[in-house]
Amino acid sequence: MSDIEIARRAKTQPITEIASKLGIPESALIPYGRTKAKIDPQHIASLQDKADGKLILVTAITPTPAGEGKTTTSVGLTDGLNRIGKDALVCLREPSLGPCFGMKGGAAGGGYAQVVPMEDINLHFTGDFHAIGAAHNLLSALLDNHIHWGNSLEIDARRIVWKRVADMNDRALRNINCGLGGPGNGFPRQDGYDITVASEVMAIFCLATDLDDLKNRLDKIVVAYTREHKPVHASDILGTGAMAVLLKDALAPNLVQTLENNPAIIHGGPFANIAHGCNSVIATKASLKLADYVVTEAGFGADLGAEKFFDIKCRAANLSPDVSVIVATTRALKMHGGVAKNDLDREDLDALRDGCCNLVRHIENVKSFGVPVVVGINRFTSDTDAEIAVIKEIAAANGVKAIECTHWADGGAGTEELAREVASLADSGSASFAPLYPDEMPIWDKIKTVATRLYRADDIIADQKIRDQIRKFEEDGYGHFPVCIAKTQYSFSTDPNLKGAPTDHVVAIREVRLSAGAGFIVVVCGDIMTMPGLPRVPAANSIAMDENGEVTGLF
């Protein structure tokens, strides 16, 4: 059966019953139908005196078209923890419509390790993304409106840095001309769109601790500069009050359930290749008060999602992860070892051993943050016992245990061994988490530290214009910010074709962007785009509705 067919056969429980497992009364729920609800922020605030549970990060090897199954493993692990008697919930990001209709797919898991209602989660869900896009574009409209009606702030239209957003892959919007058609339509200028998940409003939404913090961060957004190079903030054009109004309801975390009726909180959704790749701080902190074990994920491979989880989210929210799971598959590792996608079903132990260099580097990188590691082998039906044994052997040689998981086919029953190991590591107190670099390190050195220590690059390079911009950020008081590196997810390098664990490469910085409200510097590297395009054959071509009004073709 397909994922959507499995999800439709799920025996879901009313969301009030799911909430009761977390001690959340019905009065603290804001229902969105029978199986979805938001959790009232006032109830979350009432939990602050409770002790925190254990925080478990699920990350992965460098992704390939063969698939890794990070979200599927996060859901399966949560079900497995509950099966062995632990009080656990999963805390995930919301999917973007862009990849749902493009090529990546959704973000609700797969097989018998899914969160439901899968269709709702992968499409409009509770409207959070729409609220974020509306708030972002309201600021864009107010900015151009201010210029149209006299420009009392003396904004230099050539130095506007606030793009518009749309939650769809649309390459034609990357660079546009706006304000055409005469004086009544504003002043013509060049502009562009990012995808909503790359919006600074999304980042602020996911890093804010409460409504007051959200408003303070929105005020700090830099939207443009004057001719004297002085920053113009969102607060200067009086837009943040209305933006907060649009975001107020969305700020409440969303409660759903797994196929095995265990609690799941899904909230926020920045990509890790172009943003910081983690669900909201509000959701994570609430989850730690509601459960003894919280399973969360960070996007793409550990060089992107996990690094940003550690260096941006944990730093900003004072979180301390207890254990990390690195998800790997024999198929993906064989691709890193040089096997073509069409040949992955054939056993190839030599290629698998070669490809495991990618896994080993991720293990080394995550360990460097002081977080204990376990490898979760997401087993496919074509995998052989000999292949599984190779991964276990190589993981053991690098000081970690690798555990075979069959959650896609067996749900929580397929992750019980992994759940026991994760709980044991989390309870051991062996974590000694620390970010990769200190706040006071210069921005250039922060970028170089990530590139050389995690990507194993020889160096970083940038034009003088970019070096000057970094220097200006430091002069303006932003030197203590962490860096959020936007690069391809398909390689440790900036070349998506370099598989395995490449060395002897250089990271070229193409652009730097200030996210003053979010509190980090975006560093755009290589050919990465903050507005993706659709593939030659997008998933949207196969998505439709049947005669009964049911969605077809959605995974």
C-alpha positions as CSV (number, residue, x, y, z in Angstrom):
1,M,0.0,0.0,0.0
2,S,1.1,3.6,-0.6
3,D,1.7,6.0,2.4
4,I,-1.6,7.7,1.8
5,E,-3.6,4.4,1.7
6,I,-1.9,3.4,5.0
7,A,-2.8,6.7,6.6
8,R,-6.4,6.6,5.5
9,R,-6.8,3.2,7.2
10,A,-5.5,4.5,10.5
11,K,-7.7,4.2,13.5
12,T,-7.2,7.7,14.8
13,Q,-8.3,8.8,18.3
14,P,-10.0,12.1,19.0
15,I,-7.4,14.7,19.6
16,T,-8.8,15.2,23.1
17,E,-7.7,11.7,24.0
18,I,-4.3,12.3,22.5
19,A,-4.0,15.5,24.6
20,S,-5.0,13.7,27.8
21,K,-2.0,11.4,27.4
22,L,0.1,14.6,27.8
23,G,-2.0,15.9,30.7
24,I,-3.5,18.6,28.5
25,P,-7.2,19.3,29.4
26,E,-9.8,19.8,26.6
27,S,-10.1,23.4,27.7
28,A,-6.5,24.0,26.6
29,L,-7.1,22.9,23.1
30,I,-8.0,25.0,20.1
31,P,-9.6,22.3,17.8
32,Y,-9.1,22.1,14.1
33,G,-11.6,19.3,13.5
34,R,-11.5,15.9,15.2
35,T,-7.9,15.0,14.8
36,K,-6.0,18.3,14.9
37,A,-5.7,21.0,17.6
38,K,-3.5,23.9,18.7
39,I,-2.3,24.0,22.3
40,D,-3.3,27.2,24.1
41,P,-0.1,29.2,24.9
42,Q,-1.5,29.9,28.4
43,H,-1.5,26.2,29.2
44,I,2.1,26.0,27.9
45,A,3.1,28.9,30.2
46,S,1.6,27.1,33.2
47,L,4.1,24.2,32.7
48,Q,7.2,26.2,33.2
49,D,8.0,24.9,36.7
50,K,8.0,21.2,35.5
51,A,11.3,19.5,34.9
52,D,12.4,19.0,31.3
53,G,12.4,15.6,29.6
54,K,15.3,14.2,27.6
55,L,15.9,15.8,24.1
56,I,16.7,13.3,21.3
57,L,17.9,14.7,17.9
58,V,17.3,12.6,14.8
59,T,19.6,13.6,11.9
60,A,21.0,11.7,8.9
61,I,23.8,11.0,6.5
62,T,24.1,13.2,3.4
63,P,20.8,12.6,1.4
64,T,20.6,10.9,-1.9
65,P,17.8,10.1,-4.3
66,A,17.8,6.6,-2.7
67,G,16.2,8.0,0.4
68,E,17.2,7.9,4.1
69,G,13.9,8.2,6.1
70,K,14.7,10.7,8.8
71,T,11.1,11.7,9.6
72,T,10.0,8.1,9.3
73,T,12.6,7.1,11.8
74,S,11.7,10.0,14.1
75,V,8.1,8.8,14.2
76,G,9.0,5.1,14.4
77,L,11.4,5.8,17.3
78,T,8.7,7.7,19.2
79,D,6.3,4.8,18.8
80,G,9.1,2.4,19.8
81,L,9.8,4.4,23.0
82,N,6.2,4.3,23.9
83,R,6.1,0.5,23.2
84,I,8.9,-0.1,25.8
85,G,7.0,1.9,28.4
86,K,8.5,5.4,28.0
87,D,6.5,8.6,27.9
88,A,7.6,10.0,24.6
89,L,6.4,12.4,21.9
90,V,7.7,13.5,18.5
91,C,8.2,17.1,17.7
92,L,8.5,17.8,13.9
93,R,8.5,20.6,11.3
94,E,5.6,21.3,9.1
95,P,5.9,20.5,5.4
96,S,6.2,23.2,2.7
97,L,3.9,23.0,-0.3
98,G,7.0,23.6,-2.5
99,P,8.5,20.1,-2.2
100,C,5.1,18.4,-1.8
101,F,4.3,19.5,-5.4
102,G,7.9,19.3,-6.5
103,M,10.1,16.3,-6.0
104,K,11.1,15.8,-2.3
105,G,7.7,14.8,-1.1
106,G,6.0,15.5,2.2
107,A,7.2,15.4,5.8
108,A,4.7,13.2,7.6
109,G,6.9,10.0,7.6
110,G,6.0,6.9,5.6
111,G,4.8,3.4,5.7
112,Y,3.6,2.4,9.2
113,A,5.6,5.2,10.8
114,Q,3.6,8.3,10.0
115,V,1.9,11.2,11.6
116,V,-1.8,11.7,10.7
117,P,-3.9,13.2,9.3
118,M,-1.2,12.9,6.6
119,E,-3.1,14.8,3.9
120,D,-3.9,17.7,6.1
121,I,-0.3,17.9,7.5
122,N,1.2,17.9,4.0
123,L,-1.2,20.4,2.5
124,H,-2.7,23.4,4.3
125,F,-2.6,21.9,7.9
126,T,-3.7,24.7,10.3
127,G,-2.7,27.6,8.1
128,D,0.6,28.5,9.9
129,F,2.6,28.8,6.6
130,H,-0.1,31.0,5.1
131,A,0.1,33.3,8.2
132,I,3.9,33.5,7.9
133,G,3.8,34.3,4.2
134,A,1.1,36.9,4.7
135,A,3.0,38.6,7.5
136,H,6.2,38.6,5.4
137,N,4.5,40.1,2.3
138,L,2.6,42.6,4.4
139,L,6.0,44.0,5.4
140,S,7.0,44.1,1.7
141,A,3.8,46.0,0.8
142,L,4.3,48.5,3.6
143,L,7.9,49.1,2.6
144,D,6.9,49.9,-1.0
145,N,4.0,51.9,0.2
146,H,6.2,54.0,2.4
147,I,8.4,54.9,-0.6
148,H,5.4,55.6,-2.7
149,W,4.0,58.2,-0.2
150,G,7.0,60.4,0.2
151,N,9.7,58.1,1.6
152,S,10.3,60.2,4.8
153,L,12.8,57.6,5.9
154,E,14.9,58.4,2.8
155,I,15.2,54.7,1.9
156,D,17.5,54.0,-1.0
157,A,15.4,51.9,-3.3
158,R,18.6,50.3,-4.6
159,R,19.4,49.0,-1.1
160,I,16.1,47.3,-0.3
161,V,17.0,43.8,1.1
162,W,13.6,42.5,2.0
163,K,12.3,40.1,-0.7
164,R,8.8,38.7,-1.1
165,V,7.9,35.1,-0.5
166,A,5.7,32.3,-1.8
167,D,5.3,28.8,-0.5
168,M,5.8,27.2,-3.9
169,N,8.8,26.3,-6.0
170,D,8.8,29.0,-8.8
171,R,12.1,29.8,-10.4
172,A,10.5,32.5,-12.5
173,L,10.1,34.6,-9.4
174,R,13.7,34.6,-8.3
175,N,14.3,37.9,-10.0
176,I,11.5,40.3,-11.0
177,N,10.8,43.9,-11.8
178,C,8.0,45.4,-9.7
179,G,6.3,48.8,-9.6
180,L,5.8,49.0,-13.4
181,G,2.9,50.7,-15.1
182,G,3.2,54.4,-14.1
183,P,3.2,56.6,-11.0
184,G,0.1,55.0,-9.5
185,N,1.9,51.7,-9.1
186,G,4.9,52.8,-7.1
187,F,8.5,53.2,-8.2
188,P,9.9,50.6,-10.5
189,R,12.7,48.5,-9.0
190,Q,14.3,45.1,-9.2
191,D,13.0,42.6,-6.6
192,G,12.7,38.9,-6.1
193,Y,11.0,36.1,-4.2
194,D,12.2,33.5,-1.7
195,I,10.3,30.4,-0.8
196,T,8.4,30.9,2.5
197,V,10.5,28.5,4.4
198,A,13.6,30.7,3.7
199,S,11.8,33.8,5.1
200,E,13.3,35.6,8.1
201,V,9.7,35.7,9.5
202,M,9.8,31.9,9.4
203,A,13.1,31.9,11.3
204,I,11.8,34.4,13.8
205,F,8.6,32.3,14.2
206,C,10.7,29.2,15.0
207,L,13.2,30.9,17.3
208,A,10.8,33.1,19.3
209,T,10.1,32.0,22.9
210,D,6.7,33.7,23.2
211,L,4.6,36.5,21.7
212,D,6.6,39.3,23.3
213,D,9.8,37.8,22.0
214,L,8.2,37.4,18.5
215,K,7.3,41.1,18.5
216,N,10.7,42.2,19.6
217,R,12.4,40.1,16.9
218,L,10.0,41.4,14.2
219,D,11.0,45.0,15.2
220,K,14.7,44.3,14.6
221,I,14.3,43.1,11.0
222,V,16.4,45.2,8.6
223,V,14.4,45.8,5.4
224,A,16.6,48.4,3.6
225,Y,19.3,51.0,4.0
226,T,19.4,54.7,3.4
227,R,21.8,56.5,1.0
228,E,24.0,57.0,4.1
229,H,24.0,53.1,4.6
230,K,21.9,53.4,7.8
231,P,19.7,50.4,8.4
232,V,15.9,50.8,8.2
233,H,14.0,48.4,10.5
234,A,10.6,46.9,10.3
235,S,9.6,48.9,13.3
236,D,10.5,52.1,11.4
237,I,7.7,51.5,8.9
238,L,5.2,50.6,11.6
239,G,4.6,47.1,10.3
240,T,5.3,44.8,13.2
241,G,2.1,45.2,15.1
242,A,0.0,44.0,12.2
243,M,2.5,41.3,11.5
244,A,2.2,40.0,15.0
245,V,-1.6,40.0,14.7
246,L,-1.3,37.8,11.6
247,L,1.1,35.4,13.5
248,K,-0.6,35.3,16.9
249,D,-2.8,32.3,16.4
250,A,-0.2,30.4,14.3
251,L,2.3,30.7,17.3
252,A,0.3,28.0,19.2
253,P,1.9,24.6,18.5
254,N,-0.1,21.9,16.6
255,L,-1.0,18.6,18.2
256,V,-1.7,15.5,16.1
257,Q,-0.9,11.8,16.5
258,T,1.1,8.9,15.1
259,L,-0.5,5.9,13.4
260,E,0.0,4.2,16.9
261,N,-1.9,7.0,18.5
262,N,1.1,8.6,20.3
263,P,1.3,12.4,20.6
264,A,3.0,14.4,17.9
265,I,3.6,18.2,17.9
266,I,4.3,19.7,14.5
267,H,5.1,23.4,14.3
268,G,7.2,25.7,12.0
269,G,9.2,24.5,9.0
270,P,12.4,26.2,7.8
271,F,14.5,24.2,5.3
272,A,18.0,23.2,6.4
273,N,19.7,23.8,3.1
274,I,18.7,27.4,2.9
275,A,17.5,28.2,6.5
276,H,18.1,26.7,10.0
277,G,16.1,23.6,9.5
278,C,14.4,23.1,12.9
279,N,10.8,23.1,14.3
280,S,9.8,26.0,16.6
281,V,11.5,26.6,20.0
282,I,8.0,27.1,21.5
283,A,7.0,23.5,20.4
284,T,10.3,21.9,21.5
285,K,10.3,23.6,24.9
286,A,6.6,22.8,25.4
287,S,7.3,19.2,24.5
288,L,10.1,18.9,27.0
289,K,7.6,19.9,29.7
290,L,4.9,17.5,28.4
291,A,6.9,14.2,28.0
292,D,9.9,12.4,29.5
293,Y,11.5,11.8,26.0
294,V,11.2,14.2,23.1
295,V,12.2,13.1,19.6
296,T,12.9,15.9,17.2
297,E,14.6,16.2,13.9
298,A,16.8,18.6,11.9
299,G,16.7,18.8,8.2
300,F,18.9,17.0,5.6
301,G,22.3,15.6,6.7
302,A,24.0,16.3,10.0
303,D,26.4,18.8,8.3
304,L,23.4,21.1,7.7
305,G,20.4,20.4,10.0
306,A,22.3,19.1,13.0
307,E,24.9,21.8,12.9
308,K,22.2,24.5,12.8
309,F,20.2,22.7,15.5
310,F,23.3,22.8,17.7
311,D,24.8,26.2,16.8
312,I,21.7,28.2,16.2
313,K,18.6,26.7,17.9
314,C,20.3,25.2,21.0
315,R,22.4,28.4,21.4
316,A,19.4,30.7,21.2
317,A,17.0,28.6,23.3
318,N,19.5,27.3,25.8
319,L,18.7,23.7,24.9
320,S,21.0,20.8,25.7
321,P,20.4,17.6,23.6
322,D,21.0,14.3,25.3
323,V,21.6,11.9,22.4
324,S,21.6,12.0,18.6
325,V,20.4,9.3,16.1
326,I,22.1,9.3,12.7
327,V,19.8,7.7,10.1
328,A,21.5,5.7,7.4
329,T,20.4,3.3,4.6
330,T,22.5,0.7,2.7
331,R,21.1,2.2,-0.5
332,A,22.2,5.7,0.2
333,L,25.6,4.6,1.4
334,K,26.1,2.5,-1.8
335,M,25.4,5.6,-3.8
336,H,28.0,7.4,-1.9
337,G,30.3,4.5,-2.8
338,G,29.6,5.0,-6.5
339,V,26.7,2.7,-7.3
340,A,24.1,4.0,-9.7
341,K,20.6,4.4,-8.5
342,N,19.3,1.6,-10.8
343,D,21.8,-0.9,-9.4
344,L,21.1,-0.3,-5.7
345,D,19.0,-3.5,-5.2
346,R,22.2,-5.6,-5.9
347,E,24.4,-6.4,-3.0
348,D,27.8,-4.6,-3.3
349,L,29.8,-4.8,-0.1
350,D,32.8,-3.0,-1.5
351,A,30.8,0.0,-2.6
352,L,29.0,0.0,0.7
353,R,32.3,0.1,2.6
354,D,33.5,2.9,0.4
355,G,30.3,4.9,0.9
356,C,30.4,4.5,4.7
357,C,33.1,7.2,4.8
358,N,30.1,9.5,4.6
359,L,28.5,8.0,7.7
360,V,31.9,8.0,9.6
361,R,32.3,11.7,9.0
362,H,28.8,12.5,10.3
363,I,29.5,10.4,13.4
364,E,32.7,12.4,14.0
365,N,31.0,15.7,13.4
366,V,28.1,15.0,15.8
367,K,30.4,13.7,18.4
368,S,32.4,16.9,18.2
369,F,29.4,18.7,19.8
370,G,29.7,16.4,22.8
371,V,26.5,14.5,22.0
372,P,26.3,10.7,22.2
373,V,25.5,9.0,18.9
374,V,23.7,5.9,17.8
375,V,23.2,4.9,14.1
376,G,19.7,3.9,13.0
377,I,19.8,1.7,10.0
378,N,16.5,2.2,8.1
379,R,16.2,-1.2,6.5
380,F,14.8,-1.7,3.0
381,T,13.4,-5.0,1.7
382,S,16.3,-5.3,-0.7
383,D,19.0,-5.0,2.0
384,T,21.0,-8.1,2.8
385,D,22.2,-9.3,6.2
386,A,25.8,-8.9,5.0
387,E,25.2,-5.3,4.1
388,I,23.6,-4.6,7.5
389,A,26.6,-6.3,9.2
390,V,29.1,-4.0,7.3
391,I,27.4,-0.9,8.6
392,K,27.4,-2.3,12.2
393,E,31.0,-3.2,11.9
394,I,32.1,0.2,10.6
395,A,30.0,2.1,13.2
396,A,31.5,-0.1,16.0
397,A,35.0,0.7,14.8
398,N,34.1,4.4,15.3
399,G,32.8,3.9,18.8
400,V,29.0,3.8,18.2
401,K,26.3,1.2,17.9
402,A,24.3,0.7,14.7
403,I,20.9,-0.8,15.1
404,E,18.7,-2.2,12.4
405,C,15.2,-0.7,12.2
406,T,12.1,-1.9,10.3
407,H,9.7,0.8,11.3
408,W,8.5,1.5,7.8
409,A,7.0,-2.0,7.7
410,D,6.5,-2.7,11.4
411,G,5.9,0.6,13.0
412,G,7.1,1.0,16.6
413,A,7.8,-2.7,16.9
414,G,10.6,-2.3,14.4
415,T,12.4,0.3,16.5
416,E,12.3,-1.2,20.0
417,E,16.0,-2.1,20.1
418,L,16.9,1.5,18.9
419,A,14.5,2.9,21.5
420,R,16.2,1.0,24.3
421,E,19.6,2.2,23.3
422,V,18.4,5.8,22.9
423,A,16.8,5.8,26.3
424,S,19.9,4.3,27.9
425,L,22.2,6.9,26.3
426,A,19.8,9.7,27.2
427,D,19.5,8.5,30.8
428,S,23.2,8.0,31.2
429,G,23.9,11.7,31.4
430,S,27.0,11.3,29.2
431,A,26.2,14.3,27.0
432,S,28.5,17.3,27.4
433,F,27.0,19.5,24.7
434,A,28.8,22.7,23.5
435,P,28.4,24.7,20.2
436,L,31.1,24.5,17.6
437,Y,32.3,28.1,18.1
438,P,31.9,30.9,20.7
439,D,29.8,34.0,20.2
440,E,32.7,36.3,20.2
441,M,34.5,34.6,17.3
442,P,34.6,36.9,14.2
443,I,31.9,36.1,11.5
444,W,34.5,35.1,8.9
445,D,36.2,32.7,11.3
446,K,32.8,31.2,12.2
447,I,32.1,30.4,8.6
448,K,35.6,29.0,8.2
449,T,35.3,26.9,11.3
450,V,32.1,25.2,10.0
451,A,33.6,24.7,6.5
452,T,37.0,23.3,7.7
453,R,35.9,21.3,10.7
454,L,32.6,19.9,9.5
455,Y,32.8,20.0,5.7
456,R,36.6,19.3,5.7
457,A,37.2,22.2,3.2
458,D,40.7,23.5,2.8
459,D,39.4,27.1,3.0
460,I,36.6,29.6,2.3
461,I,36.7,32.3,-0.4
462,A,34.7,35.4,-1.1
463,D,34.8,38.6,-3.2
464,Q,36.0,41.8,-1.5
465,K,32.4,43.1,-1.6
466,I,31.3,40.2,0.6
467,R,34.2,40.6,3.0
468,D,33.3,44.3,3.4
469,Q,29.7,43.4,4.0
470,I,30.7,41.0,6.8
471,R,32.9,43.7,8.3
472,K,30.0,46.1,8.2
473,F,27.8,43.6,10.0
474,E,30.4,43.4,12.7
475,E,30.7,47.2,12.9
476,D,26.9,47.4,13.2
477,G,26.9,45.2,16.3
478,Y,26.0,41.8,14.7
479,G,29.4,40.1,15.1
480,H,28.1,37.9,17.9
481,F,25.5,36.2,15.7
482,P,25.9,32.6,14.6
483,V,26.1,31.8,10.9
484,C,23.5,29.9,8.9
485,I,25.1,28.4,5.9
486,A,23.0,27.9,2.8
487,K,24.5,25.3,0.6
488,T,23.6,22.1,-1.3
489,Q,22.3,19.3,0.9
490,Y,23.8,16.6,-1.5
491,S,27.4,16.9,-0.5
492,F,29.7,18.1,2.3
493,S,31.1,20.4,-0.4
494,T,29.2,23.0,-2.4
495,D,29.3,20.7,-5.4
496,P,26.3,18.4,-5.3
497,N,28.1,15.8,-7.4
498,L,30.8,15.2,-4.8
499,K,29.5,12.2,-2.9
500,G,31.1,10.4,0.0
501,A,33.4,12.4,2.3
502,P,35.2,14.9,0.0
503,T,38.3,16.8,1.0
504,D,40.6,19.2,-0.9
505,H,37.7,21.5,-1.7
506,V,37.0,25.2,-1.2
507,V,33.7,26.8,-0.1
508,A,32.9,29.8,-2.2
509,I,30.6,32.4,-0.5
510,R,28.3,34.0,-3.0
511,E,26.2,36.3,-0.7
512,V,25.7,37.1,2.9
513,R,22.4,38.3,4.4
514,L,21.6,39.8,7.7
515,S,18.7,38.2,9.7
516,A,18.7,40.7,12.5
517,G,15.4,39.6,14.0
518,A,16.2,35.9,13.8
519,G,19.6,36.5,15.2
520,F,21.9,35.0,12.6
521,I,23.9,35.7,9.4
522,V,22.8,33.7,6.3
523,V,25.8,32.7,4.2
524,V,24.8,31.7,0.7
525,C,27.4,29.3,-0.9
526,G,27.8,27.8,-4.3
527,D,24.8,27.5,-6.6
528,I,22.2,27.1,-3.8
529,M,18.9,28.9,-4.5
530,T,16.6,30.4,-1.8
531,M,13.7,30.0,-4.3
532,P,13.8,26.4,-5.7
533,G,12.5,25.4,-9.1
534,L,10.2,22.5,-10.1
535,P,11.8,19.4,-11.6
536,R,11.2,18.3,-15.2
537,V,8.3,16.1,-14.0
538,P,7.0,17.6,-10.8
539,A,4.9,15.6,-8.3
540,A,2.0,18.0,-9.0
541,N,1.5,16.3,-12.3
542,S,0.4,13.2,-10.6
543,I,-1.7,14.7,-7.8
544,A,-5.5,14.8,-8.4
545,M,-8.9,14.1,-6.9
546,D,-11.0,11.0,-7.6
547,E,-14.7,10.8,-8.1
548,N,-15.2,10.5,-4.3
549,G,-13.3,13.7,-3.7
550,E,-10.3,11.9,-2.2
551,V,-6.8,13.1,-3.0
552,T,-4.7,10.7,-5.2
553,G,-1.0,10.7,-6.1
554,L,0.1,12.3,-2.8
555,F,2.9,9.9,-1.9
